[in-house]
């Protein structure tokens, strides 16, 4: 077989000059046997067969070489072969497999260009018939036929799945018993809001989820939509279910706690409750749109809400909250107890016990506050002035303590059991105090009426004497209860993780107990936080 060297090195007369001849000779020495057709042709053939793997610059080199070889053949040199190369194409998917990208390489040296039918045949073989963009496909084929190297032409588009609709809950209620029923979708449901209902009212509607529509990727593979979420509804008392709607079986208060719906019977009072009113013990909610006077008694399983002022009364919610919109001035005898939270404008000379939190809008004065979690007075004046404050975890207040040297004691970190025992002692103390004060008031009225009690007639003197006896018995009971309280506090272990946060200032004569440590404080500015320090084994003040 004729060697490529003989073809490259023509007779001397074919050289342009001495320099070109010298360069050819150096090339022959450099390539040696690599210049033989037997060595070059297989490599060149492999390059042509894998032309689709060439970089763009390499394809340009191949095209230039093809033109040189065509020129050589036109000059009568049949040893250079031909680089005629048909166009080709490849299809690849995008990273998310939602697009099929077409690359088309133009033909070389008069080769056959890629046709639309070739690409469509490739797609049909793989059963890809949906989402094909024929306009984009033809543009790419035409561009490659004109000599352009086409890359990443989107010729097939997948369709993403259409998500379904999640399940939905719509709630309904009335602002008052006689107002229209409204949808509560745009209302922020809080513990202080009350929504009423009549018998047969729609109180909740559940719209089930709707499934989505499947999609497909560029290779025609199905893509399932995400499963829509649904909401599980818990139904409490006095609610009737009909398909996806829930109706009130009784008139009262409709309660929404998360996804739980319940209708509680409600007693509604528009007049003051006094000691002459029958004691209330109700399985449901109690709403008083007036005042609760001294010696009145309210006990309910549901929320107790009082719009007017509260005096020396006993109020207890055994399962829910107590909300006192106008606060309580308890005259030293009011007892307010809630299984969950107490929310009041203010508390003065009253005892408040909460299974969770006590929140005061203005603050307290000479009150006894016990909460298993937190006591907060951070709005308005936000003061806790005088009295006893006890919380299981935290006390947050703007101003702590009172002017004039009135004593304020704060204890945090007490266990639920200790707080419960203290609450029982304080509740009993308040009741005994109320009896003692009532007896003292009656005895004083009798004394003022006659001047000298000895002038009383036998029956009157007997009643007066019994009142004096009752005062004495009550005083002894109060003393023993206070001693038991002091003993319980001395024996109990206090948690060290509790803290007291003061936003504004601390007044004089304030005592704070956390863990095994306590601290006495006089007037000092805030803000600050009081915590128990393990290192110091005492309560310390940390400035904000």
ABEGO torsion letter per residue (X at the ends): XBBAAAAABBBAAABABAAAAAAAAAAAAAAEAAABAAAAAAAAAAAAAAAAABBAAAAAAAAAAAAAAAAAAAAGBAAAEBABBBBBBBBBBBAAGABBBBBBBBBBGGBBBBBAAAAAAAAAAAGBABGBBAAAAAAAAAAAAAGBBBBGBBABBBBBBBBBBBBBBBBBBBABAABBBBBAAABBBBAABBBBBBBGBBABBBBBBBBBBBBBBAAGBBBBBBBBBBBBBBBBBGBBBBEABBBBABBEBBBBBEABBBBBBBBBBABBBBAABBBBBBBEBBBBABBBBBGBBBBBABBBBBABBBBBBBBBBAABBBBBAAEBBAGGABBBBBABBBBBABBBGBBBBBABBBBBAAEBBGBBBBBAABBBBABEAGBBBEEBBBBAABBBBABBEBBGGBBBBBBBGBBAAAAAAAAAAAAAAAAAAAAAAAAAAAAAAAAAAAGBAAABBAAAAAAAAAAAAAAAAAAAAAAAAAAAAAAAAAABBBBAABBBBBAABBBBGBBBBBEABBBBBBBBBOBBBBBBBAAAGBBBBBBX
